[in-house]
Amino acid sequence: MITIRELEKRFSFLKEDLLNILLEIHNVVAEIAADASLDMVRDSLVYFSGTRGGHVSAGICIATPKPDHVRLGFIHGTYLPDPLHLLEGKTFPMRFMRIRSFDTAPWDEIRQLILAHSQLDPYNLPPVPPVFD
């Protein structure tokens, strides 16, 4: 996986708070899935389990810097438990959340979402998404 130093260089144009969010997401993925692969697609960081498949079949998350937030996306986010309703989006099954500040980000919940998504097997998902409350 790419190093923190390389990420800092690649995203040096970002405000410090947004860069710190990207770096923390990178750290969380490294903790949860030490064997994660990373592709940089345009300005997005696409994390996936290369031993299980590619971006879609083994996706962990996608982190995309925006002007005022970092968008954390989940290819199969519809299937994630989201009791705090952090996820948004209407494109089935993709869901995402906006992280606007490092200090106010719900890091424990973000960690749980990344963990749950890293364990999803899209080949065994029900045809209709479950409803989580």
N, C-alpha and C positions, 0 to 999 in steps of 0.2 A: 504494500500500500504506500501511497505517497507520504512523504514526511511533513511534519508541521512546518518546517522551514520552507519547503517547496510551496505549501499552501499560503504561507505568509507572503512569499514573493509573488505568487500568482494573483493573489487578491489584495495586494498592497494599496489598490485604489479605493478600497472600502473604508468607511468610517470604522474607528477602532471597535465600537460596540458590535457592529455587524460582523466584523472579522472574528471577534471573540466568540460570537454565536456559532459561526461556521467551524471554528477550531474545537469548540466544545462538542458539537455534533460529531465531528471526526473522532474525538476521544471516546465518546459514548459508544459509537459503532465499534471502535477498536476493543473496548471492554467486553461488549456483548458478543461480537463475532470476530475473534482474533484472525480468522482466515478470510475476512471480507476482502473483496476486490473493489477497486475504485476506478471508474472511468470518468473523465471530465468531458462532458458533452456541452458545448458552448460554454456558458458560465455556470453550469450545474455540476454538482458532485453527485454521481450516481453510484451508490453502494449496493453491492450484491454478493451473493455467495457463489463464487466461480466454480466451486466443486459441485454445486447443485444445478447450475444453469446460468442463465443470463439475466439481463436487467429486469425482465418481466417475470420469468418463472422462478427466479431466486432473488428478487429485489428485496433490499433491506430498507432503504429510504433514498430520497433525492433532496439535496439541499441546494437551493437556488437563491443567491443574493438579489434583492430588489432594492430600489432606492431608500426605502424606509423600514425594511424588515428582511428577514430570511424566511423563505417559504420552505417548509419541511413537508415533502410529499411522500405519499404511500400509494404505490400502484394498486394495491388491493385494500385500500383503507376502509372501504365500506364494511369489511369483515372484522375490523378491529373493535374491541370494547373501548368505548369512549364515554365513560360516565360523566366527565366534566364538559362534554360537548366542545372539545377543542378543535375538532376537525370540521372542515367546511368543504364545499364543492358539490357539484351536481352531475359531474361526468362519471357515470358508473364504470368501474368500481373505484376510481381514483379519488382520494381525499387528501387534503393538505391542511396545515395550520400556519399561521403567520406568527413569527417570533419577532417582536419589535424591540425588545430590550433584554440584554443578558441578565440583568439583575432581577427582572420581574418574570422571567421565563419559568414555567412550571417544570423544572428539570426532572423531578422524579416521575412525573406523568409522561414526559417526553421519552425518558428512558424506558418506561413500560410500553409505550407505543412502538418504539424501535424494536424492543425485544419481541413483542407479540408479532410484529410484521416479519421479523427475521425467521420466525418459526412457522409461518404460514406455508402451506403447500397448495398452490393454486389449482393443482389437478384434483384435489379432494375437497374443494369448496362447494357448498350447496349452490344450486342455480339461482336461488333467491337469497339475498343477504339477510342475515339475522337482524333483529331489532335489539339494540342494547340500550339500556337506560341507566 
